[in-house]
């Protein structure tokens, strides 16, 4: 990875930590920000003492360099987004759910170092809780919110073939690479990157010796920011409408039902799904998932995504009419456009699940699903323990 151009105030600090940082991992590789916001039963015991008199903060951009022309306004917007999320009650509640392995804390390696050489003050010590031996979410929150106005330095460099997202060191400036900041969502992507790298400037690191299964502070913080921003976008999309009112509008044309991601699907639905899946397994094929496509005129297609014995996929389409009475939906099967008789037979259990009864249609929350997804559901009117839900999408 390219080394960032060292500014005069950075040379002194980088020379001090040069030897130590060989053992640490500050670079952020090319992979997606993880959706890590899940309740892991993390400890909520008080962490090390912190002075925290406020719950809001903002950034003061004291230095900005970029290979992308006219990007300063986008950087300001990204910083405003991060500060707004950090300052929310939702962010505090989310990060407090976690605790982290001690290898997240740079102070495990350098108990005596202070960041005062670069003007940031002592910001990286005493992260590890004396009782649990772990880094508590409350400590991470206190570090992120320690200043009501947090000075920050941002550099955007040209990418090379091996460039990751960026890098940062304690009390230093944040380096980001331009390859992921070129699209229409550049401000959003930059906000996620800043929320991650800012953790590094506060002394939270990636460490290759961390035990398997232990989560990472920087990725968790960025994941929470991503989830909160997605939830806000979801609320704007829904805009007070009912589930049925949203159908066939932006974000609500499809409902994907992927059982490997939706552990809370009802036993009645899963019995039908497994019956069909077993039929395909017996013939050397694999049913990967199903999805509903909502079309004009209250028509619906039930689609089966199947992998054949040679590894290629095909999609089976089965058509229904959807009758709506208030919030109750009845599906009537009308036939298939591309399924042969063998596939019609194999899919019987799932096709029939949607007929012969009526369903209440609604959004669903507090279910097992990918973080920040909009979830639509159909629940059997006569048997509320029988339901199917899925991720809404375009």
Phi, psi and omega in degrees: 000140179298145174277137177293148175298128185274124175277167185299320180285343181272336185299315182299313183295316182295327178292326180293317186265001187307313182290316183295320188290347175302326183277352188249159179241109180250342183285144183250112189284171181283088167208162187292147170299127186283146170277086189258005185278089175226153180279107183265010184071031185295153180295143174244019177293150180300141177268193178301155184299136176223146173270113183220101185256002185208164180238013178232155178206165171214163180261147172244108183281102185266348177204135179215125174230138184208139172278349177271120182296145171055040184258359184298320180296321177296322178297317178299318180296319179297317178297321178297321179297312181298314181298320180296318179291313178305325184277001183273151175296326180298319178296314180301313181300323183289310184291333178293344180287345191254156156224161192227153177297150184298338180292351173291339189260124179297332183296344175298331183260329186226076184296336188264352188282144174235149179271012185297339182297336181250015173083007183267350184082171181284104189234359189240006184262164169059041179276336187271125181294131184290338181273311186267340184072017182236169175266117184275151177301326178296327177290316177301314180300315181298321178295315181297327186256013187296329180247132175293332172232112184257118175292142182213145178241130183235131174234131174247119183253161176290142182277152167244180183299334183255008183294135172272208177284320182166196180197165176196157177233163181306128176069004180265191178270163181263127175258130173231151180258148192283350188296330182259010183244028185255345187271183180291341179259026185301320181297315178299312181297321179293322178299316178297317181296316179298318181298327177287306186292329178301326177299323179294322179294340178266003175100012176264133192231164166267137182225127183289347180267002181297135181300149179302140179090348178276138184269168191246135183300308187297316179291324179294315179300312179296324177296319177296316178301315179300315182295319179295316178297321179293320178298321178296320177297319179300316180298322178293321179295315182290315173051042175080002182275159174284167179302313182293327177292333181280337185303140179071015171251174183307124179091358187225033179269339182227152170232111183266126180246098181244099186304331180291345177252351188234077187291348184264010178301144187293150177304323180297316178294315183295330175298315178294317181297313182295326177300315179291315181301320180294327177297318180287322177300319180296336180260015178078019180240180183217125171276115183274316178188173174236162174207151177258135174247121183266124187240163179303155179076023181055043174254148182225139172251128172265117187247138178247123178263111188239138173258126181275181187294340179266001177095357177275157181251156169215158183239125177265135181246130175233132189256144179224152162266145181241113177263129184243127176231105190057244181252017183252133184242137173237128179261134176239120183287133181242350177133184182236147178269342187214004183268132174281177185298325180296317180288328175299318180294314183298328186268006188305313186300318180284322178299319181287338179302325184274356180241166177084358176208176176242158185231143165276137182249131184197167167286156180227139178233171177057042175236162178289116183194162175305140185304138173069012177286152168272124185249124172256154184214156172232121183243130180302124181299321184277346184210093187293347177279355178252115182204159173229141175223162182201171182273125179279143183198173172263000000 
